[in-house]
Amino acid sequence: MRRERVSKSVCVFISEEYAEVTAGAIITEEGVVMVDTLPFPHETREILGFLRGEQLGDVRYVINTHFHTDHVYGSYLFPQAEVVAHEGCRQALEEYGEKSLAEAKLHTPALAEVRLRLPTLTFAEEMLLHMGNMTLHLMHLPGHTADSAGVYVEEDRVLLAGDAVMPIPYIAWGDGEDFIRSLRRVRSLALDSIVQGHGEVLLRGEIKADIDRSIAYLEDIYRRVQDVVRAGASETELAEIKLEDYHAEPRLILHGLAYELHHANLLQLYTSLKASQS
């Protein structure tokens, strides 16, 4: 696990074991707010050890940015904290969570001890959380998933974006048009940095260019996949839409995982556009 201090009040933890997943700790005068957890229990325990060692106070809230397992499986390690999320996150975890966890445990022994925790405090579009000297704006940012959300730390001008901001937008579970709207909303915020759901922290000078590149990517793959569908071509033609058309060094993005995400994006678009034709 890597650790990075983003601002006076925000510390970020990045998994070195799975897809550079990030979790954030917002440090306030009344305790700590966690935004997501890391995929494996021992990684999240490392976060706990750091917080205790630095005597930063109890974790009062754990905010789940969306229902995906790599972000929520550590919530049970904060039993004293209230779990907060978009209402769709709770709904998805109620519906699929236990089954998904049981299947994950079969393939990943490191998850054997994990227990699912459901959010107990939910919101629909926005929620304001005051903790000590900090003001946290929870905002619905759908696109990656329908329940995706971010946390804007007003005083530090930091957005902990979950997977609403990634090195490559990933829409296999969501919707590209929603994603673009959410990215435009993110671009409108006064930001000094963005904590992506995966990968490195974006700094102020990088934000606009990165957001614009993500929007352009989503718009262009939609157009190109639509052309494939209109031509009556098979999904094998999607191979001509190469990630290198959008990123100079895609093999460096999330240790090469970007290729898999890109292919899944194309397949999701192809399937949905084909279905809309029938």
C-alpha positions as CSV (number, residue, x, y, z in Angstrom):
1,M,0.0,0.0,0.0
2,R,1.2,3.5,-0.9
3,R,0.3,6.6,1.1
4,E,0.1,10.2,-0.1
5,R,-0.8,13.4,1.7
6,V,-3.0,15.3,-0.7
7,S,-3.7,18.3,1.5
8,K,-3.6,19.3,5.2
9,S,-6.8,17.2,5.8
10,V,-6.8,14.5,3.2
11,C,-4.6,11.4,3.1
12,V,-4.9,8.8,0.3
13,F,-4.0,5.1,0.3
14,I,-3.4,3.3,-2.9
15,S,-3.5,-0.5,-3.2
16,E,-0.4,-2.1,-4.7
17,E,-2.2,-5.5,-5.0
18,Y,-5.3,-4.7,-7.1
19,A,-5.8,-2.1,-9.8
20,E,-4.4,0.8,-7.8
21,V,-7.7,1.2,-5.9
22,T,-7.7,4.2,-3.7
23,A,-9.2,5.0,-0.3
24,G,-9.1,8.4,1.4
25,A,-9.0,9.6,5.0
26,I,-10.4,13.0,5.7
27,I,-9.0,14.2,9.0
28,T,-11.1,16.6,11.1
29,E,-11.2,18.0,14.6
30,E,-13.9,15.5,15.5
31,G,-12.4,12.4,14.0
32,V,-11.9,10.8,10.6
33,V,-14.1,10.2,7.6
34,M,-13.0,7.3,5.4
35,V,-14.0,7.4,1.7
36,D,-13.9,3.8,0.5
37,T,-11.6,1.1,1.7
38,L,-9.0,-1.1,0.0
39,P,-9.8,-4.5,-1.6
40,F,-8.2,-6.8,1.0
41,P,-8.5,-6.8,4.8
42,H,-4.8,-6.6,5.5
43,E,-4.6,-3.5,3.3
44,T,-7.4,-1.7,5.2
45,R,-5.9,-2.8,8.5
46,E,-2.7,-1.0,7.4
47,I,-4.8,2.2,7.0
48,L,-6.2,1.6,10.5
49,G,-2.7,1.1,11.9
50,F,-1.6,4.4,10.3
51,L,-4.6,6.4,11.7
52,R,-4.0,5.0,15.2
53,G,-0.3,5.5,15.0
54,E,-0.8,9.2,14.1
55,Q,-3.5,9.5,16.8
56,L,-5.9,11.1,14.3
57,G,-9.0,10.2,16.2
58,D,-11.8,7.6,15.6
59,V,-13.3,6.9,12.2
60,R,-16.8,8.3,12.5
61,Y,-18.1,7.7,9.0
62,V,-17.2,5.4,6.1
63,I,-18.5,6.7,2.8
64,N,-18.9,4.1,0.0
65,T,-18.6,5.8,-3.4
66,H,-20.4,2.9,-5.1
67,F,-21.3,-0.7,-4.6
68,H,-18.3,-2.4,-6.3
69,T,-16.5,-4.9,-4.1
70,D,-13.0,-3.4,-4.4
71,H,-14.3,-0.3,-2.6
72,V,-16.7,-1.6,0.0
73,Y,-15.3,-4.9,1.4
74,G,-13.3,-3.1,4.2
75,S,-16.3,-1.3,5.7
76,Y,-16.7,-4.0,8.3
77,L,-13.3,-3.2,9.9
78,F,-14.8,0.1,11.1
79,P,-17.7,-1.2,13.3
80,Q,-18.0,2.0,15.3
81,A,-18.5,4.1,12.1
82,E,-21.7,4.9,10.3
83,V,-21.6,3.7,6.6
84,V,-22.9,6.4,4.2
85,A,-23.7,6.0,0.5
86,H,-26.1,6.8,-2.3
87,E,-29.4,5.0,-1.9
88,G,-28.7,2.9,-5.0
89,C,-25.5,1.6,-3.4
90,R,-27.5,0.2,-0.5
91,Q,-30.1,-1.3,-2.8
92,A,-27.4,-3.0,-4.9
93,L,-25.6,-4.4,-1.9
94,E,-28.9,-5.7,-0.5
95,E,-29.8,-7.4,-3.8
96,Y,-26.4,-8.7,-4.9
97,G,-23.9,-8.2,-2.1
98,E,-24.1,-11.5,-0.1
99,K,-24.1,-13.6,-3.3
100,S,-21.2,-11.7,-4.8
101,L,-19.2,-12.0,-1.5
102,A,-19.8,-15.7,-1.3
103,E,-18.5,-16.2,-4.9
104,A,-15.5,-14.0,-4.2
105,K,-14.5,-16.0,-1.2
106,L,-14.4,-19.2,-3.2
107,H,-11.8,-17.7,-5.6
108,T,-10.0,-15.3,-3.2
109,P,-9.0,-16.9,0.2
110,A,-7.8,-13.5,1.4
111,L,-11.4,-12.4,1.6
112,A,-12.5,-15.3,3.9
113,E,-13.1,-13.0,7.0
114,V,-14.9,-10.2,5.1
115,R,-18.5,-9.4,6.3
116,L,-20.8,-7.3,4.3
117,R,-21.9,-4.0,5.8
118,L,-24.8,-2.1,4.4
119,P,-25.0,1.7,4.4
120,T,-27.2,3.0,7.2
121,L,-27.3,6.6,6.0
122,T,-28.2,7.2,2.4
123,F,-28.9,10.1,0.0
124,A,-30.5,10.6,-3.4
125,E,-28.7,13.5,-5.1
126,E,-26.7,15.5,-2.6
127,M,-25.9,15.5,1.1
128,L,-23.9,17.9,3.3
129,L,-21.8,16.4,6.2
130,H,-20.2,18.7,8.7
131,M,-17.4,17.2,10.8
132,G,-15.5,19.6,13.1
133,N,-13.8,22.1,10.9
134,M,-14.6,20.4,7.6
135,T,-17.5,20.6,5.2
136,L,-18.1,17.6,3.0
137,H,-20.4,17.7,0.0
138,L,-21.6,14.2,-1.1
139,M,-22.8,14.3,-4.7
140,H,-24.3,11.8,-7.1
141,L,-22.0,11.3,-10.0
142,P,-23.5,8.4,-12.1
143,G,-22.0,6.9,-15.1
144,H,-19.5,4.3,-13.9
145,T,-22.5,2.8,-12.0
146,A,-25.9,4.3,-11.4
147,D,-25.1,4.8,-7.7
148,S,-21.6,6.4,-8.1
149,A,-20.9,9.4,-5.9
150,G,-18.0,11.7,-4.9
151,V,-17.1,13.6,-1.8
152,Y,-15.9,17.3,-2.2
153,V,-13.9,18.6,0.7
154,E,-14.8,22.3,0.5
155,E,-12.0,23.7,2.7
156,D,-9.2,21.8,0.9
157,R,-10.8,21.9,-2.6
158,V,-10.3,18.2,-3.0
159,L,-12.7,15.8,-4.7
160,L,-12.6,12.2,-3.7
161,A,-14.3,11.0,-6.8
162,G,-14.5,7.2,-6.6
163,D,-14.7,5.7,-10.0
164,A,-16.5,8.8,-11.4
165,V,-12.9,9.8,-12.3
166,M,-10.5,7.1,-13.6
167,P,-7.4,7.1,-15.8
168,I,-9.8,5.6,-18.4
169,P,-13.6,5.9,-17.9
170,Y,-15.2,2.5,-17.4
171,I,-18.9,2.2,-18.4
172,A,-19.4,-1.6,-18.5
173,W,-21.7,-1.3,-15.4
174,G,-23.1,2.1,-16.3
175,D,-23.9,4.6,-18.9
176,G,-21.7,6.8,-21.1
177,E,-24.0,9.8,-21.3
178,D,-24.4,9.9,-17.6
179,F,-20.6,9.6,-17.2
180,I,-20.1,12.6,-19.5
181,R,-22.6,14.7,-17.5
182,S,-20.8,13.8,-14.3
183,L,-17.4,14.6,-15.7
184,R,-18.7,18.0,-16.8
185,R,-20.0,18.6,-13.3
186,V,-16.6,17.6,-11.9
187,R,-14.9,20.0,-14.3
188,S,-17.1,22.9,-13.0
189,L,-15.9,22.5,-9.4
190,A,-13.2,24.7,-7.9
191,L,-10.5,22.0,-7.4
192,D,-6.9,21.8,-6.3
193,S,-6.8,18.0,-6.7
194,I,-8.9,14.9,-7.5
195,V,-8.5,11.5,-5.9
196,Q,-9.4,9.1,-8.6
197,G,-11.0,5.7,-7.7
198,H,-8.0,4.0,-9.3
199,G,-4.5,5.4,-10.0
200,E,-2.6,8.6,-9.2
201,V,-4.0,11.8,-7.7
202,L,-4.7,14.5,-10.3
203,L,-3.3,17.9,-9.4
204,R,-4.8,21.2,-10.3
205,G,-2.7,21.7,-13.5
206,E,-3.8,18.3,-14.8
207,I,-7.5,18.3,-14.1
208,K,-9.0,20.1,-17.0
209,A,-6.9,18.2,-19.6
210,D,-7.6,14.8,-18.0
211,I,-11.4,15.5,-17.7
212,D,-11.5,16.7,-21.3
213,R,-9.6,13.7,-22.6
214,S,-12.1,11.4,-20.8
215,I,-15.1,13.1,-22.2
216,A,-13.6,13.0,-25.7
217,Y,-12.8,9.3,-25.3
218,L,-16.4,8.5,-24.4
219,E,-17.8,10.6,-27.2
220,D,-15.5,9.1,-29.8
221,I,-15.9,5.4,-28.9
222,Y,-19.7,5.9,-28.9
223,R,-19.5,7.4,-32.4
224,R,-17.2,4.7,-33.7
225,V,-19.1,1.8,-32.2
226,Q,-22.3,3.3,-33.6
227,D,-20.7,3.2,-37.0
228,V,-19.8,-0.5,-36.6
229,V,-23.4,-1.3,-35.6
230,R,-24.9,0.7,-38.4
231,A,-22.7,-1.1,-40.9
232,G,-24.0,-4.4,-39.7
233,A,-20.5,-5.5,-38.7
234,S,-19.8,-8.1,-36.0
235,E,-18.3,-7.3,-32.7
236,T,-14.9,-8.5,-34.0
237,E,-14.7,-5.2,-35.8
238,L,-14.4,-3.5,-32.4
239,A,-10.7,-4.6,-32.4
240,E,-10.0,-1.7,-34.9
241,I,-10.9,0.8,-32.2
242,K,-7.6,0.8,-30.4
243,L,-6.8,2.2,-27.0
244,E,-3.6,3.6,-28.5
245,D,-5.8,6.0,-30.5
246,Y,-6.5,7.8,-27.2
247,H,-3.5,7.2,-25.0
248,A,0.1,7.2,-26.1
249,E,1.2,4.6,-23.5
250,P,-1.9,2.5,-22.4
251,R,0.3,-0.3,-21.1
252,L,1.3,2.0,-18.3
253,I,-2.3,2.7,-17.2
254,L,-3.2,0.7,-14.2
255,H,-0.5,-1.8,-15.0
256,G,-2.1,-2.7,-18.4
257,L,-5.6,-3.1,-17.0
258,A,-6.7,-0.3,-19.3
259,Y,-6.9,-2.7,-22.3
260,E,-9.4,-4.8,-20.5
261,L,-11.5,-1.8,-19.5
262,H,-11.4,-0.4,-23.0
263,H,-12.6,-3.7,-24.5
264,A,-15.4,-3.9,-22.0
265,N,-16.5,-0.4,-22.8
266,L,-16.7,-1.2,-26.5
267,L,-18.6,-4.4,-25.9
268,Q,-21.1,-2.7,-23.6
269,L,-21.8,0.0,-26.2
270,Y,-22.0,-2.6,-29.1
271,T,-24.5,-4.7,-27.1
272,S,-26.7,-1.8,-26.1
273,L,-26.7,-0.2,-29.6
274,K,-27.5,-3.5,-31.2
275,A,-30.4,-4.0,-28.7
276,S,-31.8,-0.5,-29.5
277,Q,-32.0,-1.5,-33.2
278,S,-34.3,-4.4,-32.6
